[in-house]
Amino acid sequence: RKGNVIITGASSGLGLATAKALAETGKWHVIMGCRDFLKAERAAKSVGMSKENYTIMHLDLASLDSVRQFVDNFERSGMPLDVLVCNAAVYLPTAKEPTFTAEGFELSVGTNHLGHFLLSRLLLDDMKKSDYPSKRLIIVGSITGNTNTLAGNVPPKANLGDLRGLSGGLNGLNSSTMIDGGDFDGAKAYKDSKVCNMLTMQEFHRRYHEETGIAFASLYPGCIATTGLFREHIPLFRLLFPPFQKYITKGFVSEEEAGKRLAQVVSNPSLTKSGVYWSWNKESASFENKLSQEASDAEKARKVWEISEKLVGLA
Ligand code: NDP
């Protein structure tokens, strides 16, 4: 049978390019978990995906009710789940004030981390039931949360501190909106959320790899300077960022190439190792990359996991 893969945020950018790359092989049925049904339908058509290769299901990661509803709908479809790709994200670098999810969590960490945390925890049981030979749970990371790299050292740097803001619920009322308890900074909140994504992947690996055989992985697909992720940035940045990445840092990758990379992590028989953060070199060959100290801190991973369980109502 075909493999079934859920991709969150498949209505644009990396998620859409990955959905297209997998659908084209004829070996995958892609479940596109998207908050805007019409946009997703138009996006799938615009890249030429044929109807039998995908299903769109409504998912708003900024609402835990919506996450639970999505899991119900998916389970009711009767499809087995073989691979889950947590890809969706928001990035609010110019926001002066915080905005919030339905449950009142700061929007970047609420969507990118907490929404995906609940989703992947709930879908783990579905993945356990699947008889697919190579099951994988992939959480898209980023270099920007990784302070052992040049890009990760552009201020404001990711830093989860002692997690006091996360423990308090990131609500801006009786707690800070930032994980480390500091003042709101949209660019930092995004980077912090990506550190949480990479920590979550490793904690999944420690807790569940042996028992389930599922491969847990994260990746940095390269700088895809043209995606919607930068839609909230100032116009001058949006004009200069793609050529800067192309000619100065040379880290630029097209959406198509980045989609092929993520598709490799979904289906390539050589990328089955668990607990790994994949990157690609200049020749576009994959390699196991090192994470920053904070993004590979096992004690912090455990704490983020336990606090997140409480926030999303699993503990
Ligand atoms: P896009 O903005 O193009 O795509 C983000 C996707 O997430 C969109 O489909 C968007 O939906 C969806 N999304 C946002 N909020 C929600 C929500 N509440 N519920 C459901 N879906 C939501 O950005 P990219 O393709 O660049 O980003 C994809 C991933 O790649 C992210 O995890 C990002 O961190 C990562 N990444 C990107 C890099 C880059 O250079 N662009 C570099 C490294 C990592 P909608 O279409 O409705 O807006």
py3Dmol code that shows the C-alpha trace and the ligand (Angstrom):
import py3Dmol

protein = """\
ATOM      1  CA  ARG A   1       0.000   0.000   0.000  1.00  0.00           C
ATOM      2  CA  LYS A   2       0.912   3.679  -0.228  1.00  0.00           C
ATOM      3  CA  GLY A   3       2.420   5.346   2.829  1.00  0.00           C
ATOM      4  CA  ASN A   4       0.262   7.917   4.628  1.00  0.00           C
ATOM      5  CA  VAL A   5       1.963  11.080   5.766  1.00  0.00           C
ATOM      6  CA  ILE A   6       0.454  14.016   7.661  1.00  0.00           C
ATOM      7  CA  ILE A   7       2.151  17.347   6.924  1.00  0.00           C
ATOM      8  CA  THR A   8       1.115  20.378   8.962  1.00  0.00           C
ATOM      9  CA  GLY A   9       1.168  23.764   7.231  1.00  0.00           C
ATOM     10  CA  ALA A  10       1.198  22.187   3.772  1.00  0.00           C
ATOM     11  CA  SER A  11      -0.579  25.172   2.224  1.00  0.00           C
ATOM     12  CA  SER A  12       2.618  27.039   1.385  1.00  0.00           C
ATOM     13  CA  GLY A  13       6.407  27.094   1.405  1.00  0.00           C
ATOM     14  CA  LEU A  14       8.307  24.041   2.615  1.00  0.00           C
ATOM     15  CA  GLY A  15       5.193  22.056   3.565  1.00  0.00           C
ATOM     16  CA  LEU A  16       3.645  22.446   0.120  1.00  0.00           C
ATOM     17  CA  ALA A  17       6.910  21.664  -1.690  1.00  0.00           C
ATOM     18  CA  THR A  18       7.298  18.504   0.413  1.00  0.00           C
ATOM     19  CA  ALA A  19       3.678  17.461  -0.202  1.00  0.00           C
ATOM     20  CA  LYS A  20       4.235  17.871  -3.935  1.00  0.00           C
ATOM     21  CA  ALA A  21       7.539  15.960  -3.932  1.00  0.00           C
ATOM     22  CA  LEU A  22       5.989  13.021  -2.046  1.00  0.00           C
ATOM     23  CA  ALA A  23       2.712  12.978  -3.999  1.00  0.00           C
ATOM     24  CA  GLU A  24       4.624  12.858  -7.289  1.00  0.00           C
ATOM     25  CA  THR A  25       6.347   9.601  -6.366  1.00  0.00           C
ATOM     26  CA  GLY A  26       2.974   7.819  -6.383  1.00  0.00           C
ATOM     27  CA  LYS A  27       4.058   6.070  -3.172  1.00  0.00           C
ATOM     28  CA  TRP A  28       2.524   8.510  -0.699  1.00  0.00           C
ATOM     29  CA  HIS A  29      -0.891   9.811   0.252  1.00  0.00           C
ATOM     30  CA  VAL A  30      -0.443  13.240   1.836  1.00  0.00           C
ATOM     31  CA  ILE A  31      -2.818  14.469   4.519  1.00  0.00           C
ATOM     32  CA  MET A  32      -2.444  18.236   4.490  1.00  0.00           C
ATOM     33  CA  GLY A  33      -3.198  19.625   7.978  1.00  0.00           C
ATOM     34  CA  CYS A  34      -4.098  23.246   7.242  1.00  0.00           C
ATOM     35  CA  ARG A  35      -5.954  26.105   8.888  1.00  0.00           C
ATOM     36  CA  ASP A  36      -7.272  27.521   5.605  1.00  0.00           C
ATOM     37  CA  PHE A  37      -9.038  24.838   3.588  1.00  0.00           C
ATOM     38  CA  LEU A  38      -9.536  26.887   0.416  1.00  0.00           C
ATOM     39  CA  LYS A  39      -5.959  28.117   0.393  1.00  0.00           C
ATOM     40  CA  ALA A  40      -4.721  24.547   0.782  1.00  0.00           C
ATOM     41  CA  GLU A  41      -6.951  23.309  -2.043  1.00  0.00           C
ATOM     42  CA  ARG A  42      -5.753  26.061  -4.350  1.00  0.00           C
ATOM     43  CA  ALA A  43      -2.133  25.435  -3.336  1.00  0.00           C
ATOM     44  CA  ALA A  44      -2.375  21.695  -4.059  1.00  0.00           C
ATOM     45  CA  LYS A  45      -3.920  22.422  -7.479  1.00  0.00           C
ATOM     46  CA  SER A  46      -1.375  25.129  -8.280  1.00  0.00           C
ATOM     47  CA  VAL A  47       1.539  22.697  -7.933  1.00  0.00           C
ATOM     48  CA  GLY A  48      -0.280  20.034  -9.938  1.00  0.00           C
ATOM     49  CA  MET A  49      -1.009  17.477  -7.204  1.00  0.00           C
ATOM     50  CA  SER A  50      -3.632  14.999  -8.346  1.00  0.00           C
ATOM     51  CA  LYS A  51      -6.702  14.368  -6.219  1.00  0.00           C
ATOM     52  CA  GLU A  52      -6.001  10.733  -5.398  1.00  0.00           C
ATOM     53  CA  ASN A  53      -2.688  11.687  -3.766  1.00  0.00           C
ATOM     54  CA  TYR A  54      -3.911  14.029  -1.043  1.00  0.00           C
ATOM     55  CA  THR A  55      -6.598  14.827   1.536  1.00  0.00           C
ATOM     56  CA  ILE A  56      -6.973  18.207   3.227  1.00  0.00           C
ATOM     57  CA  MET A  57      -8.047  18.226   6.869  1.00  0.00           C
ATOM     58  CA  HIS A  58      -8.655  21.314   8.944  1.00  0.00           C
ATOM     59  CA  LEU A  59      -6.042  21.983  11.615  1.00  0.00           C
ATOM     60  CA  ASP A  60      -5.403  25.209  13.487  1.00  0.00           C
ATOM     61  CA  LEU A  61      -2.377  24.690  15.702  1.00  0.00           C
ATOM     62  CA  ALA A  62      -3.160  27.887  17.596  1.00  0.00           C
ATOM     63  CA  SER A  63      -6.132  26.097  19.187  1.00  0.00           C
ATOM     64  CA  LEU A  64      -5.765  22.918  21.229  1.00  0.00           C
ATOM     65  CA  ASP A  65      -9.450  22.105  20.600  1.00  0.00           C
ATOM     66  CA  SER A  66      -8.734  22.220  16.892  1.00  0.00           C
ATOM     67  CA  VAL A  67      -5.740  19.922  17.360  1.00  0.00           C
ATOM     68  CA  ARG A  68      -7.920  17.390  19.200  1.00  0.00           C
ATOM     69  CA  GLN A  69     -10.652  17.725  16.566  1.00  0.00           C
ATOM     70  CA  PHE A  70      -8.103  17.099  13.807  1.00  0.00           C
ATOM     71  CA  VAL A  71      -6.893  13.928  15.521  1.00  0.00           C
ATOM     72  CA  ASP A  72     -10.532  12.730  15.871  1.00  0.00           C
ATOM     73  CA  ASN A  73     -11.227  13.424  12.216  1.00  0.00           C
ATOM     74  CA  PHE A  74      -8.080  11.678  11.125  1.00  0.00           C
ATOM     75  CA  GLU A  75      -8.819   8.635  13.264  1.00  0.00           C
ATOM     76  CA  ARG A  76     -12.366   8.495  11.926  1.00  0.00           C
ATOM     77  CA  SER A  77     -11.016   8.412   8.363  1.00  0.00           C
ATOM     78  CA  GLY A  78      -9.648   4.944   9.113  1.00  0.00           C
ATOM     79  CA  MET A  79      -6.337   5.709   7.409  1.00  0.00           C
ATOM     80  CA  PRO A  80      -3.256   4.311   9.103  1.00  0.00           C
ATOM     81  CA  LEU A  81      -0.598   6.867  10.054  1.00  0.00           C
ATOM     82  CA  ASP A  82       2.946   6.096   8.943  1.00  0.00           C
ATOM     83  CA  VAL A  83       4.778   9.422   9.060  1.00  0.00           C
ATOM     84  CA  LEU A  84       3.992  12.723  10.777  1.00  0.00           C
ATOM     85  CA  VAL A  85       5.715  15.948   9.723  1.00  0.00           C
ATOM     86  CA  CYS A  86       5.374  18.909  12.104  1.00  0.00           C
ATOM     87  CA  ASN A  87       6.190  21.743   9.706  1.00  0.00           C
ATOM     88  CA  ALA A  88       3.806  24.677  10.244  1.00  0.00           C
ATOM     89  CA  ALA A  89       5.141  27.788  11.938  1.00  0.00           C
ATOM     90  CA  VAL A  90       4.533  31.466  12.482  1.00  0.00           C
ATOM     91  CA  TYR A  91       7.296  34.059  12.678  1.00  0.00           C
ATOM     92  CA  LEU A  92       6.464  37.531  13.991  1.00  0.00           C
ATOM     93  CA  PRO A  93       9.747  39.456  13.950  1.00  0.00           C
ATOM     94  CA  THR A  94       8.253  42.953  13.801  1.00  0.00           C
ATOM     95  CA  ALA A  95       5.411  42.501  16.307  1.00  0.00           C
ATOM     96  CA  LYS A  96       5.587  45.157  19.016  1.00  0.00           C
ATOM     97  CA  GLU A  97       3.025  43.448  21.203  1.00  0.00           C
ATOM     98  CA  PRO A  98       2.419  39.749  21.816  1.00  0.00           C
ATOM     99  CA  THR A  99      -0.586  37.960  20.329  1.00  0.00           C
ATOM    100  CA  PHE A 100      -2.092  34.770  21.721  1.00  0.00           C
ATOM    101  CA  THR A 101      -3.494  31.352  20.873  1.00  0.00           C
ATOM    102  CA  ALA A 102      -7.067  30.329  21.783  1.00  0.00           C
ATOM    103  CA  GLU A 103      -5.805  29.104  25.172  1.00  0.00           C
ATOM    104  CA  GLY A 104      -3.857  32.309  25.798  1.00  0.00           C
ATOM    105  CA  PHE A 105      -0.291  31.162  25.045  1.00  0.00           C
ATOM    106  CA  GLU A 106       2.032  33.567  23.229  1.00  0.00           C
ATOM    107  CA  LEU A 107       1.338  32.806  19.545  1.00  0.00           C
ATOM    108  CA  SER A 108       4.785  31.723  18.245  1.00  0.00           C
ATOM    109  CA  VAL A 109       5.601  29.201  20.963  1.00  0.00           C
ATOM    110  CA  GLY A 110       1.890  28.304  21.290  1.00  0.00           C
ATOM    111  CA  THR A 111       1.607  27.400  17.592  1.00  0.00           C
ATOM    112  CA  ASN A 112       5.067  26.155  16.670  1.00  0.00           C
ATOM    113  CA  HIS A 113       5.754  24.182  19.846  1.00  0.00           C
ATOM    114  CA  LEU A 114       2.680  23.577  22.033  1.00  0.00           C
ATOM    115  CA  GLY A 115       0.237  22.872  19.167  1.00  0.00           C
ATOM    116  CA  HIS A 116       2.667  20.390  17.620  1.00  0.00           C
ATOM    117  CA  PHE A 117       3.513  18.910  21.018  1.00  0.00           C
ATOM    118  CA  LEU A 118      -0.128  17.975  21.639  1.00  0.00           C
ATOM    119  CA  LEU A 119      -0.611  16.815  18.045  1.00  0.00           C
ATOM    120  CA  SER A 120       2.386  14.508  18.040  1.00  0.00           C
ATOM    121  CA  ARG A 121       1.638  13.111  21.477  1.00  0.00           C
ATOM    122  CA  LEU A 122      -1.941  12.265  20.457  1.00  0.00           C
ATOM    123  CA  LEU A 123      -0.915  10.780  17.107  1.00  0.00           C
ATOM    124  CA  LEU A 124       1.850   8.623  18.582  1.00  0.00           C
ATOM    125  CA  ASP A 125      -0.677   5.882  19.379  1.00  0.00           C
ATOM    126  CA  ASP A 126      -1.921   5.916  15.805  1.00  0.00           C
ATOM    127  CA  MET A 127       1.637   5.547  14.553  1.00  0.00           C
ATOM    128  CA  LYS A 128       2.259   2.662  16.948  1.00  0.00           C
ATOM    129  CA  LYS A 129      -0.663   0.793  15.335  1.00  0.00           C
ATOM    130  CA  SER A 130       0.591   1.175  11.782  1.00  0.00           C
ATOM    131  CA  ASP A 131       2.348  -1.801  10.202  1.00  0.00           C
ATOM    132  CA  TYR A 132       4.457   0.392   7.924  1.00  0.00           C
ATOM    133  CA  PRO A 133       8.085  -0.779   7.906  1.00  0.00           C
ATOM    134  CA  SER A 134       9.707   2.634   8.396  1.00  0.00           C
ATOM    135  CA  LYS A 135       7.668   4.930  10.640  1.00  0.00           C
ATOM    136  CA  ARG A 136       8.955   8.435  11.266  1.00  0.00           C
ATOM    137  CA  LEU A 137       8.032  11.512  13.268  1.00  0.00           C
ATOM    138  CA  ILE A 138       9.739  14.625  11.942  1.00  0.00           C
ATOM    139  CA  ILE A 139       9.765  18.063  13.544  1.00  0.00           C
ATOM    140  CA  VAL A 140      11.178  20.846  11.371  1.00  0.00           C
ATOM    141  CA  GLY A 141      13.904  22.713  13.246  1.00  0.00           C
ATOM    142  CA  SER A 142      16.018  25.660  12.266  1.00  0.00           C
ATOM    143  CA  ILE A 143      19.536  26.952  12.306  1.00  0.00           C
ATOM    144  CA  THR A 144      18.287  30.171  13.921  1.00  0.00           C
ATOM    145  CA  GLY A 145      17.580  28.376  17.184  1.00  0.00           C
ATOM    146  CA  ASN A 146      21.051  26.931  17.105  1.00  0.00           C
ATOM    147  CA  THR A 147      23.579  29.230  18.763  1.00  0.00           C
ATOM    148  CA  ASN A 148      26.554  27.117  17.647  1.00  0.00           C
ATOM    149  CA  THR A 149      26.121  28.569  14.130  1.00  0.00           C
ATOM    150  CA  LEU A 150      26.693  31.997  12.591  1.00  0.00           C
ATOM    151  CA  ALA A 151      22.992  32.463  11.804  1.00  0.00           C
ATOM    152  CA  GLY A 152      22.075  31.379  15.317  1.00  0.00           C
ATOM    153  CA  ASN A 153      24.231  34.145  16.735  1.00  0.00           C
ATOM    154  CA  VAL A 154      22.367  37.018  15.130  1.00  0.00           C
ATOM    155  CA  PRO A 155      20.629  38.756  18.046  1.00  0.00           C
ATOM    156  CA  PRO A 156      18.224  38.257  19.685  1.00  0.00           C
ATOM    157  CA  LYS A 157      19.589  34.770  20.381  1.00  0.00           C
ATOM    158  CA  ALA A 158      17.466  31.813  21.431  1.00  0.00           C
ATOM    159  CA  ASN A 159      17.607  31.217  25.161  1.00  0.00           C
ATOM    160  CA  LEU A 160      15.067  29.305  27.237  1.00  0.00           C
ATOM    161  CA  GLY A 161      16.645  30.348  30.533  1.00  0.00           C
ATOM    162  CA  ASP A 162      15.164  28.546  33.527  1.00  0.00           C
ATOM    163  CA  LEU A 163      11.792  28.129  31.749  1.00  0.00           C
ATOM    164  CA  ARG A 164       9.953  30.363  34.224  1.00  0.00           C
ATOM    165  CA  GLY A 165       7.745  31.979  31.557  1.00  0.00           C
ATOM    166  CA  LEU A 166       6.817  28.611  30.050  1.00  0.00           C
ATOM    167  CA  SER A 167       5.956  27.263  33.514  1.00  0.00           C
ATOM    168  CA  GLY A 168       3.715  30.277  34.023  1.00  0.00           C
ATOM    169  CA  GLY A 169       1.821  29.639  30.759  1.00  0.00           C
ATOM    170  CA  LEU A 170       3.259  32.445  28.549  1.00  0.00           C
ATOM    171  CA  ASN A 171       0.060  34.404  29.044  1.00  0.00           C
ATOM    172  CA  GLY A 172       1.298  37.920  29.756  1.00  0.00           C
ATOM    173  CA  LEU A 173      -0.998  38.104  32.800  1.00  0.00           C
ATOM    174  CA  ASN A 174       0.620  36.358  35.744  1.00  0.00           C
ATOM    175  CA  SER A 175       3.584  35.250  33.672  1.00  0.00           C
ATOM    176  CA  SER A 176       5.892  36.568  30.995  1.00  0.00           C
ATOM    177  CA  THR A 177       5.051  35.887  27.334  1.00  0.00           C
ATOM    178  CA  MET A 178       8.609  34.614  26.838  1.00  0.00           C
ATOM    179  CA  ILE A 179       9.917  31.203  27.876  1.00  0.00           C
ATOM    180  CA  ASP A 180      12.861  32.689  29.785  1.00  0.00           C
ATOM    181  CA  GLY A 181      10.663  35.235  31.568  1.00  0.00           C
ATOM    182  CA  GLY A 182      11.963  38.251  29.590  1.00  0.00           C
ATOM    183  CA  ASP A 183      10.167  41.030  27.705  1.00  0.00           C
ATOM    184  CA  PHE A 184       8.252  40.099  24.552  1.00  0.00           C
ATOM    185  CA  ASP A 185      10.432  39.818  21.435  1.00  0.00           C
ATOM    186  CA  GLY A 186       8.791  38.191  18.427  1.00  0.00           C
ATOM    187  CA  ALA A 187      12.028  37.170  16.683  1.00  0.00           C
ATOM    188  CA  LYS A 188      13.347  35.556  19.849  1.00  0.00           C
ATOM    189  CA  ALA A 189      10.030  33.808  20.541  1.00  0.00           C
ATOM    190  CA  TYR A 190      10.306  32.107  17.120  1.00  0.00           C
ATOM    191  CA  LYS A 191      13.882  30.974  17.792  1.00  0.00           C
ATOM    192  CA  ASP A 192      12.923  29.725  21.251  1.00  0.00           C
ATOM    193  CA  SER A 193      10.025  27.782  19.705  1.00  0.00           C
ATOM    194  CA  LYS A 194      12.467  26.100  17.304  1.00  0.00           C
ATOM    195  CA  VAL A 195      14.735  25.114  20.208  1.00  0.00           C
ATOM    196  CA  CYS A 196      11.657  23.535  21.831  1.00  0.00           C
ATOM    197  CA  ASN A 197      10.971  21.670  18.549  1.00  0.00           C
ATOM    198  CA  MET A 198      14.493  20.232  18.502  1.00  0.00           C
ATOM    199  CA  LEU A 199      14.403  19.346  22.218  1.00  0.00           C
ATOM    200  CA  THR A 200      11.011  17.669  21.776  1.00  0.00           C
ATOM    201  CA  MET A 201      12.328  15.494  18.949  1.00  0.00           C
ATOM    202  CA  GLN A 202      15.203  14.267  21.152  1.00  0.00           C
ATOM    203  CA  GLU A 203      12.955  13.655  24.164  1.00  0.00           C
ATOM    204  CA  PHE A 204      10.596  11.616  21.937  1.00  0.00           C
ATOM    205  CA  HIS A 205      13.609   9.606  20.837  1.00  0.00           C
ATOM    206  CA  ARG A 206      14.696   8.909  24.422  1.00  0.00           C
ATOM    207  CA  ARG A 207      11.213   7.978  25.587  1.00  0.00           C
ATOM    208  CA  TYR A 208       9.783   6.118  22.624  1.00  0.00           C
ATOM    209  CA  HIS A 209      12.311   4.997  20.031  1.00  0.00           C
ATOM    210  CA  GLU A 210      13.186   1.636  21.546  1.00  0.00           C
ATOM    211  CA  GLU A 211       9.621   0.752  22.411  1.00  0.00           C
ATOM    212  CA  THR A 212       8.023   1.813  19.114  1.00  0.00           C
ATOM    213  CA  GLY A 213      10.780   1.604  16.493  1.00  0.00           C
ATOM    214  CA  ILE A 214       9.638   5.006  15.226  1.00  0.00           C
ATOM    215  CA  ALA A 215      12.505   7.190  13.953  1.00  0.00           C
ATOM    216  CA  PHE A 216      12.342  10.692  15.435  1.00  0.00           C
ATOM    217  CA  ALA A 217      14.187  13.365  13.466  1.00  0.00           C
ATOM    218  CA  SER A 218      14.578  17.075  12.983  1.00  0.00           C
ATOM    219  CA  LEU A 219      16.230  19.007  10.190  1.00  0.00           C
ATOM    220  CA  TYR A 220      17.376  22.332   8.912  1.00  0.00           C
ATOM    221  CA  PRO A 221      16.492  22.335   5.214  1.00  0.00           C
ATOM    222  CA  GLY A 222      18.557  25.458   4.382  1.00  0.00           C
ATOM    223  CA  CYS A 223      17.474  29.059   4.150  1.00  0.00           C
ATOM    224  CA  ILE A 224      14.325  29.171   2.028  1.00  0.00           C
ATOM    225  CA  ALA A 225      14.332  32.938   1.814  1.00  0.00           C
ATOM    226  CA  THR A 226      11.283  33.137  -0.466  1.00  0.00           C
ATOM    227  CA  THR A 227       8.589  31.499   1.686  1.00  0.00           C
ATOM    228  CA  GLY A 228       5.656  33.119   3.445  1.00  0.00           C
ATOM    229  CA  LEU A 229       7.516  32.824   6.747  1.00  0.00           C
ATOM    230  CA  PHE A 230       8.902  36.298   6.183  1.00  0.00           C
ATOM    231  CA  ARG A 231       5.539  37.832   5.301  1.00  0.00           C
ATOM    232  CA  GLU A 232       5.434  39.851   8.528  1.00  0.00           C
ATOM    233  CA  HIS A 233       8.882  41.338   7.962  1.00  0.00           C
ATOM    234  CA  ILE A 234       9.491  44.926   6.772  1.00  0.00           C
ATOM    235  CA  PRO A 235       9.444  45.351   2.952  1.00  0.00           C
ATOM    236  CA  LEU A 236      13.153  46.244   2.701  1.00  0.00           C
ATOM    237  CA  PHE A 237      14.084  43.026   4.494  1.00  0.00           C
ATOM    238  CA  ARG A 238      11.859  40.985   2.195  1.00  0.00           C
ATOM    239  CA  LEU A 239      13.523  42.627  -0.830  1.00  0.00           C
ATOM    240  CA  LEU A 240      17.125  42.119   0.300  1.00  0.00           C
ATOM    241  CA  PHE A 241      16.980  38.837   2.210  1.00  0.00           C
ATOM    242  CA  PRO A 242      16.795  36.406  -0.776  1.00  0.00           C
ATOM    243  CA  PRO A 243      19.778  37.932  -2.685  1.00  0.00           C
ATOM    244  CA  PHE A 244      21.711  38.241   0.588  1.00  0.00           C
ATOM    245  CA  GLN A 245      21.236  34.528   1.246  1.00  0.00           C
ATOM    246  CA  LYS A 246      21.957  33.649  -2.384  1.00  0.00           C
ATOM    247  CA  TYR A 247      25.169  35.610  -2.918  1.00  0.00           C
ATOM    248  CA  ILE A 248      26.610  36.424   0.523  1.00  0.00           C
ATOM    249  CA  THR A 249      25.890  33.564   2.912  1.00  0.00           C
ATOM    250  CA  LYS A 250      25.233  31.082   0.054  1.00  0.00           C
ATOM    251  CA  GLY A 251      22.785  29.314   2.350  1.00  0.00           C
ATOM    252  CA  PHE A 252      19.849  29.918  -0.005  1.00  0.00           C
ATOM    253  CA  VAL A 253      17.794  26.978  -1.196  1.00  0.00           C
ATOM    254  CA  SER A 254      14.723  27.051  -3.420  1.00  0.00           C
ATOM    255  CA  GLU A 255      11.404  25.873  -2.019  1.00  0.00           C
ATOM    256  CA  GLU A 256      11.573  22.957  -4.444  1.00  0.00           C
ATOM    257  CA  GLU A 257      15.016  21.836  -3.260  1.00  0.00           C
ATOM    258  CA  ALA A 258      14.055  22.250   0.416  1.00  0.00           C
ATOM    259  CA  GLY A 259      10.900  20.199  -0.240  1.00  0.00           C
ATOM    260  CA  LYS A 260      13.015  17.425  -1.755  1.00  0.00           C
ATOM    261  CA  ARG A 261      15.233  17.450   1.328  1.00  0.00           C
ATOM    262  CA  LEU A 262      12.331  17.107   3.738  1.00  0.00           C
ATOM    263  CA  ALA A 263      10.838  14.424   1.456  1.00  0.00           C
ATOM    264  CA  GLN A 264      14.119  12.493   1.845  1.00  0.00           C
ATOM    265  CA  VAL A 265      13.751  12.587   5.618  1.00  0.00           C
ATOM    266  CA  VAL A 266      10.213  11.210   5.168  1.00  0.00           C
ATOM    267  CA  SER A 267      11.014   8.369   2.793  1.00  0.00           C
ATOM    268  CA  ASN A 268      14.685   7.824   2.020  1.00  0.00           C
ATOM    269  CA  PRO A 269      15.826   4.359   3.202  1.00  0.00           C
ATOM    270  CA  SER A 270      19.195   5.789   4.259  1.00  0.00           C
ATOM    271  CA  LEU A 271      17.747   8.436   6.598  1.00  0.00           C
ATOM    272  CA  THR A 272      16.205   6.116   9.177  1.00  0.00           C
ATOM    273  CA  LYS A 273      18.400   6.994  12.145  1.00  0.00           C
ATOM    274  CA  SER A 274      16.491   8.257  15.183  1.00  0.00           C
ATOM    275  CA  GLY A 275      17.337  11.224  17.408  1.00  0.00           C
ATOM    276  CA  VAL A 276      19.112  13.005  14.564  1.00  0.00           C
ATOM    277  CA  TYR A 277      19.156  16.592  13.279  1.00  0.00           C
ATOM    278  CA  TRP A 278      19.751  16.485   9.496  1.00  0.00           C
ATOM    279  CA  SER A 279      21.393  19.169   7.405  1.00  0.00           C
ATOM    280  CA  TRP A 280      22.710  19.347   3.839  1.00  0.00           C
ATOM    281  CA  ASN A 281      26.101  20.478   2.586  1.00  0.00           C
ATOM    282  CA  LYS A 282      26.871  22.661  -0.453  1.00  0.00           C
ATOM    283  CA  GLU A 283      26.685  19.633  -2.730  1.00  0.00           C
ATOM    284  CA  SER A 284      23.187  18.970  -1.335  1.00  0.00           C
ATOM    285  CA  ALA A 285      24.263  15.787   0.459  1.00  0.00           C
ATOM    286  CA  SER A 286      22.637  15.065   3.814  1.00  0.00           C
ATOM    287  CA  PHE A 287      24.686  14.766   6.992  1.00  0.00           C
ATOM    288  CA  GLU A 288      24.009  14.428  10.708  1.00  0.00           C
ATOM    289  CA  ASN A 289      24.502  17.880  12.167  1.00  0.00           C
ATOM    290  CA  LYS A 290      25.390  18.953  15.714  1.00  0.00           C
ATOM    291  CA  LEU A 291      22.981  20.976  17.796  1.00  0.00           C
ATOM    292  CA  SER A 292      23.904  23.852  20.086  1.00  0.00           C
ATOM    293  CA  GLN A 293      24.471  23.126  23.752  1.00  0.00           C
ATOM    294  CA  GLU A 294      21.014  24.346  24.760  1.00  0.00           C
ATOM    295  CA  ALA A 295      19.249  22.538  21.903  1.00  0.00           C
ATOM    296  CA  SER A 296      20.847  19.248  22.985  1.00  0.00           C
ATOM    297  CA  ASP A 297      20.476  19.679  26.760  1.00  0.00           C
ATOM    298  CA  ALA A 298      18.743  16.483  27.933  1.00  0.00           C
ATOM    299  CA  GLU A 299      17.725  17.913  31.291  1.00  0.00           C
ATOM    300  CA  LYS A 300      16.105  20.926  29.629  1.00  0.00           C
ATOM    301  CA  ALA A 301      14.381  18.647  27.127  1.00  0.00           C
ATOM    302  CA  ARG A 302      12.815  16.699  29.976  1.00  0.00           C
ATOM    303  CA  LYS A 303      11.646  19.866  31.722  1.00  0.00           C
ATOM    304  CA  VAL A 304      10.200  21.385  28.530  1.00  0.00           C
ATOM    305  CA  TRP A 305       8.370  18.076  27.939  1.00  0.00           C
ATOM    306  CA  GLU A 306       6.906  17.968  31.453  1.00  0.00           C
ATOM    307  CA  ILE A 307       5.828  21.611  31.531  1.00  0.00           C
ATOM    308  CA  SER A 308       4.352  21.318  28.033  1.00  0.00           C
ATOM    309  CA  GLU A 309       2.346  18.259  29.115  1.00  0.00           C
ATOM    310  CA  LYS A 310       0.719  20.347  31.829  1.00  0.00           C
ATOM    311  CA  LEU A 311       0.034  23.300  29.530  1.00  0.00           C
ATOM    312  CA  VAL A 312      -1.723  21.200  26.867  1.00  0.00           C
ATOM    313  CA  GLY A 313      -3.692  19.179  29.397  1.00  0.00           C
ATOM    314  CA  LEU A 314      -1.922  15.812  29.107  1.00  0.00           C
ATOM    315  CA  ALA A 315      -0.702  15.709  32.702  1.00  0.00           C
TER     316      ALA A 315
END
"""
ligand_1 = """\
48
NDP
P 5.437 29.457 5.364
O 4.972 30.665 6.079
O 5.478 29.479 3.875
O 4.607 28.199 5.804
C 4.133 28.057 7.106
C 2.906 27.190 7.092
O 2.435 27.089 8.442
C 1.775 27.765 6.264
O 1.173 26.708 5.549
C 0.834 28.311 7.326
O -0.525 28.294 6.962
C 1.062 27.301 8.431
N 0.531 27.777 9.715
C 0.837 28.902 10.387
N 0.099 29.003 11.505
C -0.692 27.909 11.546
C -1.694 27.446 12.442
N -2.058 28.145 13.521
N -2.308 26.273 12.163
C -1.979 25.560 11.070
N -1.060 25.949 10.176
C -0.422 27.115 10.417
O 6.906 29.185 5.955
P 8.010 28.070 5.646
O 7.556 27.146 4.608
O 9.296 28.798 5.455
O 8.107 27.341 7.047
C 7.903 25.970 7.215
C 8.833 25.433 8.284
O 10.185 25.604 7.879
C 8.708 26.128 9.631
O 8.746 25.148 10.641
C 9.947 27.009 9.700
O 10.340 27.221 11.022
C 10.919 26.131 8.955
N 12.097 26.800 8.433
C 12.009 27.742 7.452
C 13.154 28.337 6.980
C 13.113 29.376 5.936
O 14.177 29.883 5.591
N 11.963 29.726 5.377
C 14.470 27.952 7.480
C 14.429 26.940 8.493
C 13.294 26.398 8.924
P -1.203 29.446 6.012
O -0.820 29.061 4.612
O -2.644 29.305 6.309
O -0.610 30.752 6.446
"""
view = py3Dmol.view(width=600, height=400)
view.addModel(protein, "pdb")
view.setStyle({"model": 0}, {"cartoon": {"style": "trace"}})
view.addModel(ligand_1, "xyz")
view.setStyle({"model": 1}, {"stick": {}})
view.zoomTo()
view.show()
